[in-house]
Amino acid sequence: MRTVAIIFSVISLVALSSCNQKMDSKAILENSESRTEIFDAIANNHDFMTEFMGKMQNNPHAMQMMQGNKMMMGNTMGSNDMQMMMKDSTMTKKFMHGTMANPEMMQSMMGEMMKDGKTMTTMMQMMQQGGMMSKECMQSSMKMMDSKGMPMMNGANKK
């Protein structure tokens, strides 16, 4: 009877101690299935994604990788994300500082902007509203681009 009590006590202690295990984040991330689940959970949750983007913006290596990824930057340039980014002055400063330091990235970004009249118009309007470009300069630039075969967004010259 005493042996049974000792065995039962040992089994109980082992069972209870296994309930309080610490999770090793590196071990979880090494498993591709769990890593994919984590990425999906972050990407599909607005709060998680906002926090993740904040961490990326404060990490120089992450910023370099984003700037070096032409496909991702091309997609950003062609979407409303760039317009949202330009409204956030801190994000804009970090992005522009990193872009200016990388000539290939700057060339790629300018090339993408030049392909899309709507994006170019929006950027010029933001520069004009922010005091970086006069209204006359904006109108002159838009007129010149239109004459070079790059039609600008309708009604943009009237603002």
Z-matrix of the N, CA and C atoms (Angstrom, degrees):
N
C 1 1.447
C 2 1.537 1 110.91
N 3 1.300 2 115.58 1 -39.12
C 4 1.451 3 120.44 2 179.57
C 5 1.528 4 110.43 3 -65.20
N 6 1.316 5 118.32 4 -38.55
C 7 1.462 6 123.54 5 179.12
C 8 1.527 7 110.09 6 -64.22
N 9 1.307 8 116.58 7 -41.19
C 10 1.462 9 120.95 8 179.04
C 11 1.535 10 109.83 9 -63.66
N 12 1.312 11 117.70 10 -39.92
C 13 1.462 12 121.73 11 179.44
C 14 1.526 13 110.78 12 -65.37
N 15 1.340 14 116.94 13 -40.28
C 16 1.468 15 120.95 14 179.12
C 17 1.527 16 110.18 15 -66.57
N 18 1.331 17 116.92 16 -45.07
C 19 1.470 18 121.04 17 179.46
C 20 1.529 19 109.76 18 -62.49
N 21 1.322 20 116.85 19 -43.73
C 22 1.467 21 120.63 20 178.64
C 23 1.533 22 110.95 21 -62.17
N 24 1.333 23 117.60 22 -40.41
C 25 1.471 24 121.86 23 178.61
C 26 1.521 25 111.28 24 -64.13
N 27 1.337 26 117.10 25 -43.30
C 28 1.466 27 121.35 26 179.79
C 29 1.530 28 110.07 27 -64.10
N 30 1.321 29 116.81 28 -44.97
C 31 1.467 30 120.80 29 179.27
C 32 1.530 31 109.98 30 -62.67
N 33 1.314 32 117.62 31 -40.97
C 34 1.467 33 121.30 32 178.95
C 35 1.524 34 111.43 33 -63.80
N 36 1.336 35 116.74 34 -43.48
C 37 1.464 36 120.31 35 178.91
C 38 1.525 37 111.61 36 -63.32
N 39 1.331 38 116.79 37 -42.52
C 40 1.470 39 120.51 38 179.21
C 41 1.526 40 109.96 39 -64.32
N 42 1.308 41 117.03 40 -43.25
C 43 1.465 42 120.77 41 -179.42
C 44 1.527 43 111.26 42 -64.47
N 45 1.315 44 117.28 43 -43.07
C 46 1.461 45 120.44 44 -179.45
C 47 1.527 46 112.06 45 -70.39
N 48 1.317 47 117.64 46 -36.87
C 49 1.469 48 119.39 47 -179.83
C 50 1.525 49 111.55 48 -71.15
N 51 1.321 50 117.38 49 -27.92
C 52 1.468 51 119.25 50 179.03
C 53 1.530 52 111.80 51 -73.64
N 54 1.310 53 118.25 52 -18.86
C 55 1.462 54 121.28 53 178.55
C 56 1.525 55 112.17 54 -73.44
N 57 1.303 56 117.83 55 -21.65
C 58 1.455 57 121.99 56 -175.29
C 59 1.529 58 111.13 57 -108.23
N 60 1.325 59 117.59 58 46.66
C 61 1.460 60 120.74 59 -179.86
C 62 1.516 61 110.09 60 -86.37
N 63 1.314 62 114.71 61 142.40
C 64 1.453 63 120.98 62 176.67
C 65 1.525 64 108.55 63 -82.73
N 66 1.336 65 116.97 64 139.03
C 67 1.459 66 120.66 65 179.39
C 68 1.525 67 108.65 66 -86.48
N 69 1.311 68 116.56 67 131.61
C 70 1.458 69 122.11 68 178.11
C 71 1.526 70 108.06 69 -95.58
N 72 1.333 71 116.29 70 109.77
C 73 1.465 72 120.31 71 -175.65
C 74 1.527 73 112.00 72 -62.31
N 75 1.326 74 117.87 73 -35.71
C 76 1.466 75 119.94 74 179.27
C 77 1.522 76 111.16 75 -64.82
N 78 1.329 77 116.75 76 -39.80
C 79 1.463 78 120.24 77 178.76
C 80 1.529 79 110.70 78 -65.51
N 81 1.318 80 116.57 79 -38.64
C 82 1.469 81 120.35 80 178.85
C 83 1.526 82 109.95 81 -65.24
N 84 1.330 83 117.17 82 -43.57
C 85 1.465 84 120.92 83 -177.79
C 86 1.527 85 113.02 84 -71.40
N 87 1.319 86 117.95 85 -21.28
C 88 1.466 87 120.12 86 177.65
C 89 1.523 88 111.60 87 -70.72
N 90 1.321 89 117.19 88 -26.44
C 91 1.461 90 121.62 89 178.56
C 92 1.527 91 108.46 90 -81.75
N 93 1.340 92 116.74 91 118.94
C 94 1.472 93 120.12 92 -174.35
C 95 1.531 94 112.65 93 -62.65
N 96 1.328 95 117.83 94 -34.69
C 97 1.472 96 119.91 95 179.46
C 98 1.527 97 111.29 96 -66.03
N 99 1.328 98 116.10 97 -47.60
C 100 1.468 99 118.34 98 -179.34
C 101 1.525 100 110.72 99 -68.58
N 102 1.336 101 117.50 100 -34.53
C 103 1.466 102 120.94 101 177.27
C 104 1.529 103 109.87 102 -62.69
N 105 1.327 104 117.38 103 -44.16
C 106 1.467 105 121.51 104 178.65
C 107 1.525 106 110.66 105 -62.40
N 108 1.327 107 117.23 106 -41.41
C 109 1.464 108 120.74 107 178.08
C 110 1.529 109 110.93 108 -61.82
N 111 1.328 110 116.54 109 -40.71
C 112 1.468 111 120.69 110 179.22
C 113 1.525 112 110.13 111 -65.40
N 114 1.340 113 116.90 112 -45.82
C 115 1.467 114 120.66 113 179.10
C 116 1.521 115 110.77 114 -59.66
N 117 1.333 116 116.57 115 -44.25
C 118 1.466 117 120.40 116 179.45
C 119 1.528 118 111.21 117 -63.57
N 120 1.332 119 116.31 118 -41.14
C 121 1.468 120 120.08 119 179.76
C 122 1.528 121 110.55 120 -62.38
N 123 1.324 122 117.00 121 -41.23
C 124 1.466 123 120.56 122 178.94
C 125 1.527 124 110.36 123 -67.40
N 126 1.332 125 116.40 124 -46.76
C 127 1.468 126 120.97 125 -176.57
C 128 1.526 127 112.34 126 -64.70
N 129 1.326 128 117.70 127 -28.57
C 130 1.459 129 121.13 128 -176.07
C 131 1.529 130 113.63 129 -96.59
N 132 1.328 131 117.88 130 4.84
C 133 1.460 132 121.58 131 179.86
C 134 1.526 133 108.44 132 -122.35
N 135 1.312 134 116.82 133 118.36
C 136 1.469 135 121.55 134 -175.09
C 137 1.535 136 112.23 135 -57.65
N 138 1.326 137 116.97 136 -45.76
C 139 1.470 138 120.19 137 -178.46
C 140 1.523 139 111.65 138 -64.62
N 141 1.347 140 116.36 139 -43.68
C 142 1.467 141 119.88 140 178.64
C 143 1.522 142 110.44 141 -62.65
N 144 1.329 143 116.10 142 -42.41
C 145 1.464 144 120.26 143 -177.39
C 146 1.527 145 110.64 144 -66.79
N 147 1.321 146 117.33 145 -39.28
C 148 1.463 147 121.06 146 177.86
C 149 1.525 148 110.33 147 -62.38
N 150 1.319 149 116.25 148 -44.69
C 151 1.465 150 120.45 149 178.45
C 152 1.533 151 111.03 150 -64.08
N 153 1.330 152 115.90 151 -41.68
C 154 1.470 153 121.09 152 179.06
C 155 1.530 154 111.02 153 -62.63
N 156 1.330 155 116.77 154 -44.04
C 157 1.468 156 120.29 155 179.56
C 158 1.531 157 110.69 156 -63.70
N 159 1.330 158 116.66 157 -37.41
C 160 1.462 159 120.31 158 176.17
C 161 1.515 160 111.60 159 -61.79
N 162 1.324 161 116.26 160 -42.54
C 163 1.470 162 120.51 161 177.82
C 164 1.522 163 110.20 162 -63.53
N 165 1.322 164 116.97 163 -41.53
C 166 1.470 165 120.45 164 -179.29
C 167 1.526 166 110.98 165 -64.87
N 168 1.320 167 117.37 166 -40.35
C 169 1.466 168 120.78 167 -179.04
C 170 1.517 169 111.90 168 -65.53
N 171 1.323 170 117.05 169 -27.98
C 172 1.459 171 120.78 170 -179.81
C 173 1.527 172 112.74 171 -91.77
N 174 1.330 173 116.99 172 4.60
C 175 1.457 174 120.98 173 -179.07
C 176 1.526 175 109.18 174 -112.76
N 177 1.332 176 118.09 175 113.07
C 178 1.472 177 120.72 176 -177.38
C 179 1.531 178 113.28 177 -57.58
N 180 1.333 179 117.25 178 -37.58
C 181 1.465 180 119.89 179 179.97
C 182 1.529 181 111.05 180 -65.88
N 183 1.322 182 116.39 181 -41.66
C 184 1.468 183 120.15 182 178.45
C 185 1.523 184 110.48 183 -63.54
N 186 1.327 185 117.43 184 -41.42
C 187 1.466 186 120.74 185 179.25
C 188 1.527 187 110.89 186 -63.99
N 189 1.335 188 117.04 187 -40.95
C 190 1.465 189 120.44 188 177.86
C 191 1.518 190 110.48 189 -62.20
N 192 1.329 191 116.52 190 -42.74
C 193 1.463 192 119.71 191 -179.17
C 194 1.522 193 111.33 192 -65.08
N 195 1.336 194 117.39 193 -40.43
C 196 1.466 195 119.97 194 178.64
C 197 1.522 196 110.66 195 -65.13
N 198 1.320 197 116.63 196 -41.05
C 199 1.459 198 120.23 197 -179.28
C 200 1.517 199 111.16 198 -68.31
N 201 1.320 200 117.47 199 -31.58
C 202 1.455 201 121.29 200 -179.35
C 203 1.514 202 113.43 201 -80.03
N 204 1.318 203 117.68 202 -13.95
C 205 1.456 204 121.37 203 -177.92
C 206 1.524 205 108.78 204 -90.63
N 207 1.330 206 115.98 205 94.68
C 208 1.467 207 120.68 206 -175.21
C 209 1.521 208 112.39 207 -63.65
N 210 1.337 209 116.92 208 -34.61
C 211 1.459 210 119.40 209 -179.02
C 212 1.535 211 109.74 210 -64.72
N 213 1.337 212 117.05 211 -45.69
C 214 1.459 213 120.01 212 -179.74
C 215 1.524 214 110.27 213 -64.49
N 216 1.314 215 117.30 214 -42.51
C 217 1.457 216 119.88 215 -179.56
C 218 1.528 217 110.61 216 -67.46
N 219 1.323 218 117.40 217 -36.53
C 220 1.461 219 120.54 218 176.95
C 221 1.512 220 110.93 219 -62.19
N 222 1.333 221 116.36 220 -41.14
C 223 1.459 222 120.32 221 177.81
C 224 1.521 223 110.91 222 -66.49
N 225 1.315 224 117.37 223 -37.62
C 226 1.459 225 120.70 224 178.75
C 227 1.517 226 110.43 225 -66.54
N 228 1.325 227 116.16 226 -42.33
C 229 1.462 228 119.88 227 -178.25
C 230 1.522 229 111.47 228 -64.19
N 231 1.318 230 117.19 229 -29.01
C 232 1.452 231 120.07 230 -176.63
C 233 1.512 232 113.78 231 -91.38
N 234 1.320 233 117.48 232 5.23
C 235 1.461 234 119.08 233 -176.05
C 236 1.525 235 110.63 234 -123.53
N 237 1.312 236 115.11 235 -179.73
C 238 1.460 237 120.06 236 178.55
C 239 1.523 238 112.04 237 -75.44
N 240 1.353 239 117.42 238 -8.68
C 241 1.458 240 120.60 239 179.74
C 242 1.519 241 111.09 240 -59.21
N 243 1.327 242 117.48 241 -38.32
C 244 1.460 243 120.64 242 -178.90
C 245 1.525 244 109.57 243 -64.89
N 246 1.324 245 116.68 244 -39.89
C 247 1.460 246 119.51 245 179.22
C 248 1.526 247 110.23 246 -65.13
N 249 1.335 248 117.27 247 -40.66
C 250 1.458 249 120.63 248 178.19
C 251 1.524 250 109.82 249 -64.77
N 252 1.333 251 117.16 250 -41.59
C 253 1.448 252 121.01 251 -179.64
C 254 1.523 253 110.64 252 -62.79
N 255 1.334 254 117.54 253 -39.92
C 256 1.454 255 121.08 254 -177.70
C 257 1.533 256 111.48 255 -65.93
N 258 1.330 257 117.77 256 -25.17
C 259 1.459 258 120.84 257 178.84
C 260 1.529 259 111.63 258 -76.84
N 261 1.345 260 117.47 259 -20.63
C 262 1.462 261 122.57 260 177.56
C 263 1.522 262 107.63 261 -94.23
N 264 1.327 263 117.10 262 102.15
C 265 1.468 264 120.74 263 -171.83
C 266 1.523 265 112.95 264 -62.29
N 267 1.329 266 118.73 265 -35.94
C 268 1.467 267 120.65 266 179.47
C 269 1.516 268 110.23 267 -65.38
N 270 1.330 269 115.89 268 -45.97
C 271 1.455 270 120.01 269 179.75
C 272 1.522 271 110.06 270 -64.18
N 273 1.313 272 116.87 271 -40.75
C 274 1.464 273 121.08 272 -179.97
C 275 1.517 274 110.72 273 -61.15
N 276 1.331 275 117.25 274 -45.92
C 277 1.465 276 120.48 275 -179.65
C 278 1.519 277 111.27 276 -61.25
N 279 1.335 278 117.51 277 -44.91
C 280 1.467 279 120.63 278 179.72
C 281 1.520 280 110.51 279 -63.41
N 282 1.325 281 116.07 280 -44.28
C 283 1.463 282 120.38 281 -179.11
C 284 1.526 283 110.73 282 -63.52
N 285 1.319 284 116.76 283 -48.05
C 286 1.465 285 120.22 284 -177.40
C 287 1.519 286 111.59 285 -66.53
N 288 1.328 287 117.72 286 -38.65
C 289 1.464 288 120.42 287 178.41
C 290 1.527 289 109.94 288 -61.47
N 291 1.328 290 116.45 289 -45.89
C 292 1.463 291 120.31 290 179.19
C 293 1.515 292 112.32 291 -66.64
N 294 1.318 293 116.88 292 -37.56
C 295 1.462 294 121.12 293 -179.40
C 296 1.518 295 111.00 294 -68.71
N 297 1.317 296 117.20 295 -42.70
C 298 1.469 297 120.78 296 -179.74
C 299 1.523 298 111.30 297 -62.70
N 300 1.333 299 117.07 298 -31.02
C 301 1.464 300 121.07 299 -179.18
C 302 1.525 301 111.81 300 -76.95
N 303 1.320 302 117.57 301 -11.72
C 304 1.460 303 121.58 302 -177.34
C 305 1.529 304 108.57 303 -119.84
N 306 1.348 305 118.05 304 98.08
C 307 1.471 306 120.69 305 -175.76
C 308 1.530 307 113.91 306 -58.61
N 309 1.336 308 116.88 307 -38.65
C 310 1.473 309 119.06 308 179.55
C 311 1.522 310 110.84 309 -64.17
N 312 1.335 311 115.74 310 -41.01
C 313 1.459 312 120.19 311 179.71
C 314 1.521 313 110.37 312 -65.90
N 315 1.319 314 116.86 313 -41.20
C 316 1.466 315 121.56 314 179.27
C 317 1.526 316 109.84 315 -61.36
N 318 1.326 317 116.84 316 -45.11
C 319 1.462 318 121.72 317 179.79
C 320 1.527 319 110.49 318 -61.69
N 321 1.346 320 115.55 319 -44.42
C 322 1.462 321 120.43 320 -179.67
C 323 1.527 322 110.93 321 -63.28
N 324 1.334 323 116.28 322 -44.89
C 325 1.462 324 120.68 323 -179.21
C 326 1.528 325 110.90 324 -62.74
N 327 1.319 326 116.68 325 -44.82
C 328 1.465 327 120.05 326 -179.97
C 329 1.528 328 110.58 327 -64.63
N 330 1.330 329 116.72 328 -39.76
C 331 1.465 330 120.48 329 177.80
C 332 1.513 331 111.96 330 -60.93
N 333 1.335 332 116.42 331 -42.67
C 334 1.463 333 120.81 332 179.03
C 335 1.526 334 110.84 333 -65.19
N 336 1.328 335 116.56 334 -41.16
C 337 1.465 336 119.94 335 179.32
C 338 1.521 337 110.89 336 -64.15
N 339 1.321 338 116.61 337 -39.14
C 340 1.464 339 120.53 338 -177.17
C 341 1.527 340 111.90 339 -68.52
N 342 1.333 341 117.35 340 -22.60
C 343 1.464 342 120.87 341 179.74
C 344 1.525 343 111.74 342 -76.95
N 345 1.321 344 117.36 343 -21.86
C 346 1.459 345 121.18 344 -172.26
C 347 1.531 346 110.35 345 -120.93
N 348 1.320 347 116.33 346 105.84
C 349 1.459 348 121.37 347 -178.56
C 350 1.514 349 113.27 348 -60.55
N 351 1.328 350 117.05 349 -36.93
C 352 1.467 351 120.29 350 -178.71
C 353 1.531 352 110.31 351 -64.83
N 354 1.333 353 116.61 352 -45.47
C 355 1.467 354 120.17 353 179.40
C 356 1.513 355 110.57 354 -63.99
N 357 1.324 356 116.31 355 -42.48
C 358 1.462 357 120.79 356 -179.54
C 359 1.533 358 110.25 357 -63.42
N 360 1.309 359 116.39 358 -42.82
C 361 1.465 360 120.77 359 178.56
C 362 1.525 361 110.40 360 -61.13
N 363 1.319 362 116.33 361 -46.34
C 364 1.464 363 120.94 362 179.86
C 365 1.521 364 110.87 363 -60.27
N 366 1.333 365 116.65 364 -44.77
C 367 1.466 366 120.52 365 179.45
C 368 1.531 367 110.71 366 -61.82
N 369 1.321 368 116.55 367 -43.43
C 370 1.466 369 120.07 368 -179.37
C 371 1.528 370 110.84 369 -65.45
N 372 1.330 371 116.88 370 -39.74
C 373 1.464 372 120.29 371 178.43
C 374 1.526 373 110.94 372 -64.28
N 375 1.327 374 116.69 373 -40.44
C 376 1.464 375 120.29 374 178.22
C 377 1.526 376 110.51 375 -64.98
N 378 1.320 377 116.77 376 -39.72
C 379 1.463 378 120.56 377 178.06
C 380 1.526 379 110.12 378 -64.52
N 381 1.323 380 116.43 379 -40.10
C 382 1.468 381 120.73 380 179.70
C 383 1.527 382 110.08 381 -67.12
N 384 1.325 383 116.71 382 -44.05
C 385 1.467 384 120.47 383 179.80
C 386 1.524 385 111.68 384 -67.18
N 387 1.324 386 116.49 385 -31.32
C 388 1.462 387 120.86 386 179.91
C 389 1.513 388 113.65 387 -83.46
N 390 1.321 389 117.65 388 0.82
C 391 1.453 390 121.09 389 178.03
C 392 1.520 391 114.43 390 82.86
N 393 1.329 392 117.12 391 10.31
C 394 1.464 393 120.02 392 179.76
C 395 1.524 394 112.22 393 -88.40
N 396 1.328 395 116.73 394 -14.15
C 397 1.463 396 121.30 395 -177.52
C 398 1.521 397 108.13 396 -146.35
N 399 1.317 398 116.59 397 133.92
C 400 1.465 399 119.25 398 178.69
C 401 1.527 400 109.50 399 -74.02
N 402 1.322 401 115.30 400 159.01
C 403 1.465 402 120.50 401 179.18
C 404 1.527 403 110.17 402 -61.62
N 405 1.334 404 116.10 403 -39.77
C 406 1.467 405 120.40 404 179.75
C 407 1.528 406 110.94 405 -64.03
N 408 1.331 407 116.41 406 -42.22
C 409 1.467 408 120.74 407 179.06
C 410 1.525 409 110.23 408 -63.44
N 411 1.329 410 116.84 409 -41.83
C 412 1.455 411 120.85 410 179.21
C 413 1.528 412 110.13 411 -62.43
N 414 1.322 413 117.05 412 -47.18
C 415 1.464 414 120.28 413 -179.64
C 416 1.523 415 111.16 414 -63.29
N 417 1.318 416 116.63 415 -41.11
C 418 1.460 417 120.98 416 178.95
C 419 1.531 418 110.97 417 -63.72
N 420 1.323 419 116.17 418 -43.41
C 421 1.469 420 120.69 419 179.55
C 422 1.522 421 110.94 420 -63.80
N 423 1.322 422 116.53 421 -42.49
C 424 1.459 423 120.28 422 -179.60
C 425 1.526 424 110.90 423 -65.88
N 426 1.318 425 116.18 424 -39.14
C 427 1.464 426 120.48 425 178.74
C 428 1.535 427 109.93 426 -64.25
N 429 1.345 428 116.22 427 -43.73
C 430 1.456 429 120.57 428 179.88
C 431 1.534 430 110.78 429 -63.78
N 432 1.334 431 117.53 430 -43.50
C 433 1.465 432 120.54 431 -179.92
C 434 1.518 433 110.70 432 -65.06
N 435 1.322 434 116.07 433 -38.65
C 436 1.462 435 119.77 434 177.99
C 437 1.529 436 110.39 435 -62.71
N 438 1.337 437 116.53 436 -39.75
C 439 1.472 438 120.08 437 179.72
C 440 1.530 439 111.75 438 -70.31
N 441 1.351 440 117.13 439 -22.10
C 442 1.466 441 121.32 440 178.83
C 443 1.525 442 111.53 441 -88.54
N 444 1.327 443 116.48 442 5.49
C 445 1.463 444 119.70 443 176.72
C 446 1.515 445 114.63 444 93.66
N 447 1.315 446 117.13 445 12.56
C 448 1.460 447 120.18 446 177.35
C 449 1.521 448 108.20 447 -109.38
N 450 1.329 449 117.06 448 91.34
C 451 1.466 450 119.14 449 -177.37
C 452 1.523 451 110.62 450 -65.88
N 453 1.308 452 114.74 451 131.83
C 454 1.457 453 120.79 452 179.15
C 455 1.522 454 108.78 453 -90.60
N 456 1.325 455 115.92 454 166.79
C 457 1.455 456 122.03 455 -178.23
C 458 1.532 457 110.05 456 -58.46
N 459 1.322 458 116.95 457 136.05
C 460 1.467 459 121.54 458 -179.27
C 461 1.516 460 111.39 459 -58.31
N 462 1.315 461 115.46 460 133.81
C 463 1.457 462 120.87 461 176.32
C 464 1.509 463 113.89 462 83.94
N 465 1.334 464 118.11 463 -3.01
C 466 1.466 465 120.26 464 -176.69
C 467 1.519 466 111.43 465 -68.94
N 468 1.331 467 117.56 466 -31.56
C 469 1.459 468 120.11 467 -178.59
C 470 1.518 469 112.19 468 -71.21
N 471 1.307 470 117.26 469 -16.17
C 472 1.458 471 120.91 470 -175.47
C 473 1.516 472 112.49 471 -85.02
N 474 1.316 473 118.00 472 -12.06
C 475 1.467 474 120.43 473 -177.20
C 476 1.486 475 111.48 474 -78.53
